[in-house]
Each structure stands twice: as structure tokens, then as C-alpha cells.
Amino acid sequence: MRLLTIAVLAACLAATSASAQTIEQMAGQMVVVGFQGDDVDDRSVVRLREEIAAGEIGGIMYLKTNVASLRRVKAMNEAFLAAAPDGLPPFITIDQEGGAVERLTRDVGFDELPTALQVANRRTPTQAETLYAGMAAAIGELGFTVNFGPVVDLAVNPNNQVIAKFGRAFGKTADVVVPYAEAFVRAHREAGLLTALKHFPGHGSSTADSHEGFVDITDTWKEAELEPYRRMIADGLADFVMVGHLIDTDVAADGMPSSLSPEWITGVLRDELGYEGVVISDDLEMGAIRDHFKLQEAVVKAVGAGMDVLLFTNTASYRPGLGDEVRDILVSAANADPVFYARIEESYARIVALKQRIGD
């Protein structure tokens, strides 16, 4: 099964050079959206294939509602891969951490994994890599190209509502978290999959959930929460870094969430930690963003801050044309501002370089 997927990917990558001809194509690669539908012939899925073929979006995100059966998932993903233009396979993304955060479940015949905390408590990093290798291979056989993990948050707040509550962190310190996170990444790379370190700059000390609204970490966040990123970036184990919607007025005095903050993305992540790869947002429809910023404002601020890929689950109020809306905002801003145009070109170059590694 995996051989067929690799063959499709190889054909995509060998088709032509991945050089965009227009600002529309470059902007399109920066957009990843969720969708409705669970079958290759569903109207929404057909539309996505057409958008991928036209270079109008860079990828799609699966939620549990898109998974009716493993057979259907594989058929949809092979159709998405086959539609890809210019040697640019789509980011076909999923959250499959283990524990509570799994889109592929035993209900459809997929082997579920323990939480990150359980893995760290019961297995060595070497044993964890074997465990994650099985999961990654199974995800890869279905045609996914990106798994949004590992969580590299430090579980320093035992009452944390979004990380500690669900055992999503491997532990409380970087010395515990990093070896297991590295095992997760290596296992996925062996299967030809990309991964995303999350949730920068650190969600483990927070006292609220960014799905619901603003999360201020000014009084709880510590420099130690950057250490997993520092080490894994230095070791070349960061494909994506996913930025959360976290406020720290000691870093961004204007109170801007980290996903829209040049101080965090350009200042800390790129300049201080030396990260040169692709930065992706956490879902820009979370309450922390949706309740405080209009779509155009969020998109322009995120990209201006240094974001490369904009992620929308498209669940707040489903719109089949959401990808078009986001791309149009990017193109309009680029046409009005040469600096913003250059910012899109920069993101596009990073995305192209990362996509060339899919399936390796």
C-alpha cells in the first residue's frame, strides 16, 4: 500500500519544477484548510482536488468527521496527491498524537496509541520510537504527508486545561520531553512524513485554553519552555514549528498573541533560536483569534509577523470558499505593499523546500 503512495508522490515531485508564476500561486501554497466530506466523490472533496490542481491552496486538514473508513481516507488522499501541480504535493495534515488527540481511531480499525505522558512513563525513548514508527507507517500508507506532533510543551502546570489535563506532554522538563519528541520525529521521517513541534512558545504553563479565548501567559511562562525548540532546531529536527495563540506582554508589549506577533515569530523563533524552516499557525479559527480579529486582520498580521502557513479548520462557520477568501486577502495585501509581497515570496520558498522532502 505504501509503495503506491510513494509512487504517486514521486510522480508529483518529478512532474515539473516547483516555481510559481504568479502571486496567486505563491499565496495559495500558504493556505491549509479543513473541509466537509468523507468520500472521494463528495462535492467538497472534488472542489479541493480542483483547488490543489490549480495551486489555489497548499494543503488540507483532516478532522475526525472526515474519517468514515480507512479505505475512503486512502482514496481521498491519493486523489489529492494525484491532483498536485508543479511538483508540489499538498500538505495532507492530521492531528494524531495519541491519547485524546487522535483523528484515526479504533472505530475505523486504526490502532490507537497511549498519551505522550503514558509513553514517557512506560517506555524508553528507543521503545517509544518503535511505537511511533508503527503509527507513522500506518499514517503514511493512508497518504498523509504531515502529522501535527510532537507536543513539546512542558507540563509545568498540573492544572493546565489543554496540555496536562490530557497527558499531551511527555513531561515537565526539556530533559524528559526532548528525547521522546525526537523519537516521534525520527519515526515519522522514516515513514516519509513531516512533523510539527507545538505549541510555540509554550502552552504548558497556561491557565486557560486558547480554543476558548485569549490566553495570557505573562505571569506563568518561563524561558525554560523554549528549550525543547532550541535543542530540536539545533539538531535539525524541526520540519514545521506550530505557533500558538499565547499572550506574553513581557515579550510583545502590545498584547498581540504569539501567532500574530513579530516579536515572537521573527524575534524569538527566527533570530534568537535560529529557526529557518516553515512556521505554521495553530488553528486561526480558535476563540483567541476569531473573537478578537476579523479574518483580514488576522491573516495580514500573521504573515506580517513571519508566519508561512495559515491553518484554518473551517469549523467555526463552514465556508467551502474559505481558501479563496484567505488567498484573496494575501494577494490584495501583496499588490498594495512590496514588503508584504516579498514576505509571501519568502514563505513560498520555504514551503517549496519543505515539500521537496515529502516522501523521502
Secondary structure, DSSP 8 states (H G I E B T S, - for coil): -HHHHHHHHHHHHHHS----SSHHHHHHTTEEEE---SSTTSHHHHHHHHHHHTT--SEEE--GGG-S-HHHHHHHHHHHHHH--TT---EEEE-EEETTEESS-GGGT------HHHHHHHS-HHHHHHHHHHHHHHHHHTT--EE---B------TT-TTTGGGT-SS-SSHHHHHHHHHHHHHHHHHTT-EEEEEEET--TT-SS-TTTS-EE-TTT--GGGGHHHHHHHHTT--SEEEE--EE-TTT-TT---GGG-HIIIIIIIIIIT---SEEEES-TTSHHHHTTS-HHHHHHHHHHHT--BEEE---SS--TTHHHHHHHHHHHHHHH-HHHHHHHHHHHHHHHHHHTTTT-
